Amino acid sequence: MAKKKRKKEQQETHIQEIVNHYFYSKGLSLEQIKKDAKKRKIIYSRFTRPAKQLLELAGSLEKAKKAIDKVAQWANSRNLDYAIETVFKKWLELDRLKPKEIVKKPYYKGSPMVWSESKRKWYVISEDDEWLEFADKESEIEWKIVKSHANSH
């Protein structure tokens, strides 16, 4: 009987670890989780069932945590919210889930630029969509992060 009880306790600890890992992926510390649970901001028990299902699906605590990390990176890069349930909804495509690529694009004084491979020159695109030859120093090019829309499914 004692062995069965120990196994159940171990599973409960794994479930707690998965729930906590989910909250860590959301940027919460253990102290914050405990505080929020006391104040009833987090209804901890609402997360234990999906955590248990995830543990069973993943087969190990380690795999469950990795799956949460993968979904967290994918969702955060798209400004999407996610829950533990999102991990099983995305389970079959976990290997293909990639964070959105961050692409830097060149601008000159607020106008977009293009590189002409054939002419080996930079051009600034004017408001009238004209390609104006870039005549300033390359250090004046400003690289802005533009989130790409590739793979946005």
Phi, psi and omega in degrees: 000320183298324181294318180296319180296318180298319180297319179295318178298318180296319180295320178298321179295318178299317180298315177301316180298321179294314179300314179298319180298321177301314180292325176298320181296340177269001177091013179266145175270165179301319180300315181296318179300312181298316180299311181295326179292319177298317182281001181066020174286326175248121174268093189306318185297337180293341184260347186289323181295308177299327178296320179295318179295320179295319179300317180293318181294315183286328179087346176204156180300316182300313181294324179295316180296318179298320180295319177298315180301316183297313180295322180298313180298316181297312184290315182298324181291346179249010185054039178256149173274160179210157178232174177300324179300329179301326181298318179282333176297327182262005189308314185288341180249015182308318182293337181261353180287119180235142174298150179297135180290141176264121182247135176258131180243145182278140178224149174231116182049044176086350180262140180293155181235157173226151177257127176265113182292320183292321182267352182053045181220155172272145174232145175258131180270118182284172178299335179268016181063027174271145175267110180258133182296131181282125185239008181265183178283146178300335179293344179275353178285131178255127180261118181250143178282126177235121179291128183284158179254008177290144180056039183267040176258000000 
